[in-house]
Amino acid sequence: MADNKPRTFAADFKRFFGRGLGVLLPSVLTLWILVKAYQFVDSAIAQPINAGIRAGVAEGAEHWPLLGREFLPTEAQIDAEVAQQRASKTGSDDRIVVQRELTRTEVSEWWNRHALGLDWIGILVAVLSVYFAGRLLGGFLGRRVQRQFERVITSVPIFKQIYPYVKQVVDFLFSDDKPIKFNRVVVVEYPRRGIWAVGLVTGGTMRSIEHESGDALTIFIPSSPTPFTGYTITVPRDEVHELPISIDEALRFTISGGVLVPPHEALPDRDPKGISLESDEGRILQQPETPDGHSDPEETKES
């Protein structure tokens, strides 16, 4: 029987706090992942490129008059710095070394004054470099260079244990010619009769297996909540039933543990009236019926 006691503040707080987490957590986690990804790209790729650009500008100032007028120190500045170095007995008092140090300092200060726009140069250069590398490696000569490079890498003792596995993951995520191509979504009885599992057809089966199974298909059964892992099974073709959903819908269904059902496949709530559910504290929660005969999950009471 349902308990008609009024809900406590603790029960309301727990319910609405969980609802708030459900609404806010996906957005917060998505933003956090994007921010961390940008920070990694900025610190590991963009900043080293920017440092190289600043060093190139400082070096070019000695040979290019346009840059020299902007960044090279005057003779008076060099004399003052040399005198300071001699007085403090720190650093070098060589005029050429002092001139280069002052030039690098001037370039860095100029860069910092315009950092809001200039810091994006490193990311832009990285993106363009990856693009042109992809164009070059896409040709016949580029593929030969890539194969030769991989042959050298895989001959190094430590790299040969790591590189092949990293390459497999990268090829799976970014390559146009993916090692696994899912054809369509199906449902099969797995791991036993009476239990149905959603799977993805990857192709036919091996010749040796077909001798035993007959005309069969190879199916990948993804696991929840990480669909990158799962089981590969071989099922006779006549026992495979195709589902009218897309690959993305099937993956969302798997990742969510069956919560995210495609809209055109959703069924109305068929739970029996007064269904009992076990709470976290081991108590029975019961859904009371509303006057129209349907249970109201918002009015769940503790019994």
C-alpha positions as CSV (number, residue, x, y, z in Angstrom):
1,M,0.0,0.0,0.0
2,A,1.2,3.5,-0.7
3,D,2.1,5.7,2.2
4,N,0.2,9.0,2.3
5,K,2.8,10.8,4.4
6,P,3.8,14.2,3.1
7,R,7.1,14.3,1.3
8,T,10.0,15.5,3.4
9,F,12.5,18.3,2.4
10,A,15.3,15.7,2.1
11,A,13.3,13.6,-0.3
12,D,12.4,16.6,-2.4
13,F,16.0,17.9,-2.3
14,K,17.3,14.5,-3.4
15,R,14.8,14.2,-6.3
16,F,15.3,17.8,-7.7
17,F,19.1,17.7,-7.1
18,G,19.2,14.5,-9.3
19,R,17.0,16.2,-11.9
20,G,19.3,19.2,-11.9
21,L,22.4,17.0,-12.4
22,G,20.7,15.3,-15.3
23,V,20.0,18.6,-17.0
24,L,23.3,20.4,-16.3
25,L,25.9,17.7,-16.2
26,P,26.0,16.8,-19.9
27,S,26.4,20.5,-20.9
28,V,29.1,21.1,-18.2
29,L,31.0,18.0,-19.1
30,T,30.9,18.8,-22.8
31,L,32.2,22.3,-22.1
32,W,34.9,20.9,-19.8
33,I,36.1,18.5,-22.5
34,L,36.2,21.2,-25.2
35,V,38.1,23.6,-22.9
36,K,40.6,20.9,-21.9
37,A,41.1,19.9,-25.6
38,Y,41.7,23.6,-26.5
39,Q,44.2,24.0,-23.6
40,F,46.1,20.8,-24.7
41,V,46.2,22.0,-28.4
42,D,47.3,25.5,-27.3
43,S,50.0,24.4,-24.9
44,A,51.4,21.4,-26.8
45,I,51.1,22.6,-30.4
46,A,50.2,26.3,-30.8
47,Q,52.6,27.8,-28.2
48,P,55.7,25.9,-29.5
49,I,54.8,27.1,-33.1
50,N,54.3,30.7,-31.8
51,A,57.7,30.5,-30.0
52,G,59.3,29.4,-33.3
53,I,57.6,32.3,-35.1
54,R,58.9,34.8,-32.6
55,A,62.4,33.3,-32.9
56,G,62.2,33.6,-36.7
57,V,61.1,37.2,-36.5
58,A,63.9,38.1,-34.2
59,E,66.4,36.3,-36.5
60,G,64.9,38.0,-39.5
61,A,65.2,41.4,-38.0
62,E,69.0,41.3,-38.5
63,H,68.7,40.6,-42.2
64,W,65.4,42.3,-43.2
65,P,65.4,46.1,-42.9
66,L,61.6,46.3,-42.4
67,L,61.8,44.1,-39.4
68,G,65.0,45.7,-38.3
69,R,63.5,49.1,-38.0
70,E,60.7,47.7,-35.8
71,F,62.7,45.4,-33.5
72,L,66.5,46.0,-33.6
73,P,67.8,48.0,-30.6
74,T,69.6,51.3,-31.1
75,E,73.3,51.7,-30.4
76,A,72.5,53.6,-27.3
77,Q,70.3,50.8,-26.0
78,I,73.1,48.3,-26.7
79,D,75.7,50.5,-24.9
80,A,73.5,50.9,-21.9
81,E,72.8,47.1,-21.7
82,V,76.5,46.3,-22.1
83,A,77.4,48.7,-19.3
84,Q,74.7,47.2,-17.1
85,Q,76.0,43.6,-17.7
86,R,79.5,44.7,-16.9
87,A,78.4,46.4,-13.7
88,S,76.4,43.5,-12.5
89,K,78.8,40.9,-13.8
90,T,75.9,38.8,-15.0
91,G,75.3,37.6,-18.5
92,S,77.5,38.4,-21.5
93,D,78.8,41.9,-22.4
94,D,79.4,40.9,-26.1
95,R,77.6,43.4,-28.2
96,I,76.3,40.8,-30.7
97,V,74.9,38.7,-27.9
98,V,73.4,41.7,-26.2
99,Q,71.8,42.9,-29.5
100,R,70.1,39.5,-30.1
101,E,68.8,39.3,-26.5
102,L,67.4,42.8,-26.8
103,T,65.8,42.0,-30.1
104,R,64.2,38.8,-28.7
105,T,62.9,40.8,-25.8
106,E,61.4,43.5,-28.0
107,V,59.7,40.8,-30.2
108,S,58.2,39.1,-27.2
109,E,56.9,42.4,-25.7
110,W,55.4,43.3,-29.1
111,W,53.8,39.9,-29.4
112,N,52.3,40.1,-25.8
113,R,50.8,43.5,-26.7
114,H,48.9,41.9,-29.6
115,A,48.5,38.4,-28.0
116,L,44.7,38.4,-28.4
117,G,45.1,38.0,-32.2
118,L,48.6,36.6,-32.6
119,D,48.2,33.6,-30.3
120,W,45.8,32.1,-32.9
121,I,48.6,32.0,-35.5
122,G,50.0,28.8,-33.9
123,I,46.6,27.0,-34.2
124,L,46.1,28.2,-37.7
125,V,49.6,27.1,-38.8
126,A,49.0,23.7,-37.1
127,V,45.7,23.2,-38.9
128,L,47.1,24.2,-42.3
129,S,50.1,22.0,-41.7
130,V,47.9,19.0,-41.1
131,Y,45.8,19.8,-44.1
132,F,48.8,20.0,-46.5
133,A,50.4,16.9,-45.0
134,G,47.1,15.1,-45.7
135,R,47.2,16.3,-49.3
136,L,50.8,15.3,-49.8
137,L,50.5,11.9,-48.2
138,G,47.4,11.2,-50.3
139,G,49.3,10.8,-53.5
140,F,51.4,7.9,-54.7
141,L,54.7,9.4,-53.7
142,G,53.3,10.5,-50.3
143,R,52.1,7.0,-49.5
144,R,55.5,5.6,-50.3
145,V,57.2,8.1,-48.0
146,Q,54.7,7.3,-45.3
147,R,55.4,3.5,-45.6
148,Q,59.1,4.1,-45.4
149,F,58.7,6.3,-42.4
150,E,56.6,3.7,-40.6
151,R,59.1,1.0,-41.5
152,V,61.8,3.1,-39.8
153,I,59.6,3.9,-36.7
154,T,58.6,0.2,-36.2
155,S,62.3,-0.8,-36.2
156,V,63.0,1.3,-33.1
157,P,62.7,-1.0,-30.0
158,I,60.3,1.1,-27.9
159,F,58.3,2.7,-30.8
160,K,57.5,-0.7,-32.4
161,Q,55.6,-1.8,-29.3
162,I,53.5,1.4,-29.2
163,Y,53.1,2.8,-32.7
164,P,51.1,0.0,-34.3
165,Y,48.4,0.1,-31.7
166,V,48.2,3.9,-31.7
167,K,47.9,3.8,-35.5
168,Q,45.0,1.4,-35.3
169,V,43.1,3.6,-32.9
170,V,43.8,6.7,-35.1
171,D,42.8,4.9,-38.3
172,F,39.6,3.8,-36.7
173,L,38.6,7.3,-35.7
174,F,39.8,9.4,-38.6
175,S,40.6,7.2,-41.6
176,D,38.2,7.2,-44.6
177,D,39.1,3.5,-45.1
178,K,38.0,2.4,-41.7
179,P,39.0,-1.1,-40.6
180,I,35.4,-1.7,-39.5
181,K,32.5,-0.6,-41.6
182,F,29.0,-1.2,-40.2
183,N,26.5,-2.0,-42.9
184,R,23.2,-2.0,-41.0
185,V,21.5,-2.5,-37.6
186,V,20.1,-5.9,-36.7
187,V,18.7,-7.8,-33.7
188,V,19.7,-11.4,-32.9
189,E,19.1,-13.8,-30.1
190,Y,22.2,-13.5,-28.0
191,P,23.7,-14.8,-25.7
192,R,20.9,-17.3,-25.6
193,R,17.4,-18.0,-27.0
194,G,14.8,-15.5,-25.8
195,I,17.3,-12.7,-25.1
196,W,17.6,-10.2,-28.0
197,A,20.7,-8.0,-28.6
198,V,21.1,-5.1,-30.9
199,G,24.1,-5.6,-33.2
200,L,25.8,-4.1,-36.2
201,V,26.5,-6.1,-39.4
202,T,30.2,-5.9,-40.4
203,G,30.0,-8.3,-43.4
204,G,30.1,-12.0,-44.2
205,T,31.8,-14.7,-42.3
206,M,35.0,-16.7,-42.7
207,R,35.0,-19.7,-45.1
208,S,35.8,-22.2,-42.3
209,I,32.9,-21.0,-40.1
210,E,30.5,-21.0,-43.0
211,H,31.1,-24.7,-43.5
212,E,29.5,-25.2,-40.0
213,S,27.0,-22.4,-39.9
214,G,25.9,-22.2,-43.5
215,D,25.0,-18.8,-45.0
216,A,25.9,-16.5,-42.1
217,L,26.8,-12.9,-41.2
218,T,29.4,-11.5,-38.9
219,I,27.8,-9.2,-36.3
220,F,29.4,-6.9,-33.8
221,I,27.5,-6.6,-30.5
222,P,28.6,-3.4,-28.8
223,S,28.6,-3.1,-25.0
224,S,27.2,-0.4,-22.8
225,P,28.3,2.3,-22.1
226,T,31.4,2.0,-24.2
227,P,30.4,0.8,-27.7
228,F,34.0,0.5,-28.8
229,T,34.2,-2.8,-27.0
230,G,31.9,-5.8,-27.4
231,Y,31.6,-9.2,-29.0
232,T,31.9,-10.4,-32.5
233,I,29.6,-13.3,-33.4
234,T,28.6,-15.3,-36.4
235,V,24.8,-15.8,-36.9
236,P,23.0,-17.7,-39.7
237,R,21.5,-15.2,-42.1
238,D,17.9,-16.4,-41.6
239,E,18.2,-15.7,-37.8
240,V,19.1,-12.1,-38.3
241,H,16.3,-9.5,-38.2
242,E,17.0,-6.1,-39.6
243,L,16.0,-3.0,-37.6
244,P,14.7,0.2,-39.3
245,I,17.1,2.5,-37.4
246,S,20.4,4.2,-38.2
247,I,23.9,3.3,-37.0
248,D,23.9,6.5,-34.9
249,E,20.6,5.7,-33.3
250,A,21.8,2.2,-32.4
251,L,24.9,3.6,-30.8
252,R,23.0,6.1,-28.8
253,F,20.7,3.3,-27.7
254,T,23.7,1.3,-26.5
255,I,25.6,4.1,-24.9
256,S,22.5,5.1,-22.8
257,G,21.8,1.6,-21.8
258,G,18.5,1.6,-23.7
259,V,17.2,4.9,-22.4
260,L,17.6,6.8,-25.7
261,V,15.2,5.0,-28.0
262,P,14.6,6.4,-31.5
263,P,11.4,8.4,-31.5
264,H,9.7,6.2,-34.2
265,E,10.6,3.1,-32.2
266,A,9.4,4.3,-28.8
267,L,6.5,2.4,-27.2
268,P,3.9,3.8,-24.8
269,D,4.4,3.1,-21.1
270,R,3.2,-0.4,-20.5
271,D,4.3,-0.8,-16.8
272,P,1.6,-2.5,-14.7
273,K,-0.3,-0.4,-12.3
274,G,1.2,0.1,-8.9
275,I,4.6,-1.3,-10.0
276,S,7.1,-1.7,-7.1
277,L,10.7,-0.5,-7.5
278,E,13.5,-1.1,-5.1
279,S,15.0,2.2,-3.8
280,D,18.7,2.8,-3.0
281,E,18.0,2.3,0.7
282,G,16.4,-1.1,0.1
283,R,12.8,0.2,0.6
284,I,9.9,-0.3,-1.8
285,L,8.8,2.6,-3.8
286,Q,5.3,2.5,-5.3
287,Q,3.7,4.6,-8.0
288,P,0.2,5.6,-6.9
289,E,-2.5,5.8,-9.5
290,T,-4.0,9.0,-10.6
291,P,-7.8,9.3,-11.0
292,D,-7.5,8.4,-14.7
293,G,-5.8,5.1,-13.9
294,H,-2.2,6.0,-14.8
295,S,0.7,6.1,-12.4
296,D,2.2,9.5,-11.6
297,P,6.0,9.2,-11.2
298,E,6.2,12.7,-9.8
299,E,4.0,11.6,-6.8
300,T,6.1,8.6,-5.9
301,K,5.7,7.9,-2.2
302,E,7.7,5.7,0.2
303,S,5.9,2.8,1.6
